[in-house]
């Protein structure tokens, strides 16, 4: 049986609340700093066009069964034709985003500003938390959890006999770091919310070739099976009516 702990109210007043307040203030400050460092750039017309083509192809796949077979084949050829299809990318013509970044100093500078606005505050905040609040059991989650959550919720403490629902101060820092998007949406607005998860995904996806999105969407559209839903509407309506009457 896991042991229960009685948490001191001083931990709530001097660890839990200050840590949460500081994380919120740092998130708001990072938003305004990144807004000041942001440089407006004219979007590349080719990239915008490719993005719109992908959106149109996805809409075609989603509504393929609501148009006749002849119309679907015509649109499929329009997108996937090996000669002049909108989704067809000839070999050797794919963009190299790394070369494009190094050829455009503004793009490299903007990428560096975004990374610095995320990495530096996180590094300093984690060092502050690790120095002042390391080793505290800060809170307890009001519902039971499995043992798989122990490494995530009890980072920095080695108490295998303590229930998994107890959260260490270091784990509370990480929970606030990735779980405050809803609060930032209320404070800053949905479009201006600070999302560290999304930024990390953007950093991890650095060097992504936009032409691969066209090729992937072309493959998805090629294997799409068309089944016109109009001839079955009467049978579906009849089945719905019979079910409603009975």
N, C-alpha and C positions, 0 to 999 in steps of 0.2 A: 504494500500500500504506500502511495506517495504521501509524504508529510505535508501538512498545512503550515503556512507561515503567517504570522501576524505582522503586517507591515506598519512601520512607524509613520505617523502622520507627518513627521518632519521630512521624510523622504518625499511625500507628496508635495510639501510646500517648497522644498529646496532642490528637488531633483526633477520630478515629473512635470510640474507646472512651468518652472523656468525653462526647461529643455523644450517643451512644446511651444512656448511663447517665442523663444529665440528662433526656432525653426520657421515659424510663420513670418517673423520679421525679416529673417534672412531671405526667405522666398520672395517677399514683396520687394526688398531692396534689390535682389538680383533682377527682378523684372524691370525696375526702373533703370538700372545700370545697363542691362542689355538693350533697352529701348534707346538710351543715349548713344550706345556704341553701334547701333544698327545703321547701316548705310543702304539707302534706297538704290536698287538696281533695276534696270529695264529687263524684263524677262525675255529669254530667247524665244523668238517666234517659232522656230522649228521644234523646240521642246514642248511649247504650248500646243502646237498642232498635233504632235505625236500623242500627247496626253488626251486630247479630245478624240482622236481616232480610237484609242483604247477604250474610252468611255462609250463611244458609239458601238464598238464591237461587243462590249459586255452587255449593253442594252439589247442588241440583236440576239445574243445567246439567251438572255433572260426571257425575252418575248418571242422566241422562235416559233413556238407552237400556236401562236395567235395570228399568224399570217399564213397565206397559202404556200404550198410547197414550191411552186414556181417562183414566187417572190422571194422566198428564203434562199433558193439556189442562186438567184440573180445577185442578191446582196452578199452571199458568201463568196461568189466569184469576184465581186467588186472589192472585197477586203482581202481575199486570200490568193488572188491570181498570181502565178509565179513570174509574170512579166511586169505588170504595173499595179499589182494590188497594194492597197494602202498599208497592209500589215507586213508585206514582204520586204525583207531587208537583205539586199545582195551581200554576198560574202566579201569581207574586206572593207565594207563601208560602215561598220559599226564604230561609234564614237568611243574614244578613249577618255574617260572623265578625268583621269589623273593628268594626262597631257593637257587637257583643256584647262584644268585648274592652274597648272604651272604657267600656261601661256597667258592667263588672265590674273594679274596681281590682285585685283579687287576681290575676286572670288576666293583666293587664298587668304587674304586678310580678313574677309568676312567669316570664313570658316575658323580661323584662328581666334577671332573675337568670341565666337559662340562657344568654342571649346574652353577658352579661358574663363568666361563668365560662369561656366558650370564646374570646372575642375578646381579652380582656386578656392571658391567659397566652400565646396564640399570638403576639400583637404583641410582647411583651417577649422571648420566646424567639427569634423571628426577628431582632429587632434585636441580640440578643446573638450569635447565630450570624453575622449579617452583619458585625458589627464585629470579632469575634475570629477567625473561621474562614473568611472570604471568600477565594476564590482558591485553595484547596487542592484537590488531587486526592486524595480520601480513600480510595477503594477501587476494586476492579475486580470486575465480575461474571464468574463462571467459565464463561460460555457466550456465544456470539456474538449480536449484536443487529443490527437493520437501522438505517439512517440516521434513521428516523422517531423513534427513541428518543433522539437526540442532544440535542434541546432539553429533554427531560425529565430526562436523567441528567447533563447537563453544564451546568446552570444556574449562571451566575456566572463561567464561564471561556470563553475564545475560542480554542480549539485545534481547528481543523477537521481537522488531520492526525492527531489522536489517535484511537485506536480508540473506538467507541461504548460499549464495555463499561466504560470508566472512569467513575467517579461522582465528581462534585464534592461538596464539603462542604455547599453549599447544597441540592443535590438530595438528599443523604443526610438532611438535615433533613426535607424533604417526604416522603421514603419512610418515615421513622420516624413522621411525623405521621399518615399515613393507613394504615400497614401494621402497627401494633402491636396491633391488636385481638385477635389470637390470644394474644399474651403477656398482655394485660390480662385475657383470659378465664380464663387459668390462675391469675393472681394474685388477681383480684377476683371471679371467678365469671362465668359466661356471661351472666347477666341484669344484672350490674353493670359490664360492660365499657364502657370509654370509647370511643365511636365518633364521631369527628369528621365522617366522611362522612354519617352519619345525621343529626347535628345540623345540618349545612349544608343537607341536603335539607329538614329541617323549617323552617329559616329561609327557604329559597327557596320553600317551599310555604305561607308565611304568608298568610293570607287565603283559604284554600281553603274552599269552601262544602260542608258535608257532604251537602246535598241533591243535589249533582251526582253523588255516588256512587250514590244511589238511581236517578237518571235514567239513568246509564250502565249500571247493572246491568239496568234494565228494558229498555233497547235490546238488550243482549246476550241477554236471555232471549227477547225477541220474535223474534229471527232464529235462534234455536236450532232445528235440524231434528231431529225425533224419528225414530229408527230402532230399533225394539225388537229387541234382540239375542237374545232367547230362541229364536225359530224357527231361528236359525242355529247354536245350540249343538251340535246333533247333527252337523251337517256339519263344524264346527270340531273336535269331538272325534274324528270319523272321520279327518279329515285328520291330526290329531296322532298317532293310533294307527298309521295307515299309514306315516307318516314314521318313527315309532319302530321299527316292525317291519322296514321296509326298510333 
